[in-house]
């Protein structure tokens, strides 16, 4: 067969990811499956638009110089893409100074107008020393909004240590608006503290 998916690798809220083969080449297919709780016409429209959007954003990221899986083929609900080999950053220990590169990758995405939406070690593949690829653009948007970009920073900060984050920020300074984005991230952090405090108050009652 020219195209064949096999083993289920991951199951998310919106899509399933399968090990696949395309023209004899190892691949990954991300499939947005029907949601029975939605009206059929709306469900089909959402799945088509989100699938096309994800593929377009991946192509835009690649054009900006960010390493992402090569998109091979797109239909209504599937994105067939390159299988990237390596270990997830969340599963691999790297030197803190290597986070400078990861920060610069996010800066390149933001300079290209892309907010990843889930920029964490779970969506970064370590292919070699100083060689990283970004995956899972399912929550990504084309946006220059400070809020969207600051959330990317906030998510990474919550996921790594202080030394790693310090180097990450140094790399992120490649972003044209890095000062404004980091300032807005502080506002997000403060909101988080208020939420946590509110939860603690609730628990005491």
Secondary structure, 3 states (H helix, E strand, C coil): CCEEEEEEEEECCCCEEEEEEECCEEEEEEECCCCCCCCHHHHHHHHHHHHHHHHHHHHHHHHCCCCECCEEEECCCEEEEECCCCEEHHHCCCCHHHHHHHHHHHHHHHHCCEECCCCCHHHEEEEECCEEEECCCCCCEECCCHHHHHHHHHHHHHHCCHHHHHHHHHHHCCCCCHHHHHHHHHHHHHHHHHHHHHHHHHHHC
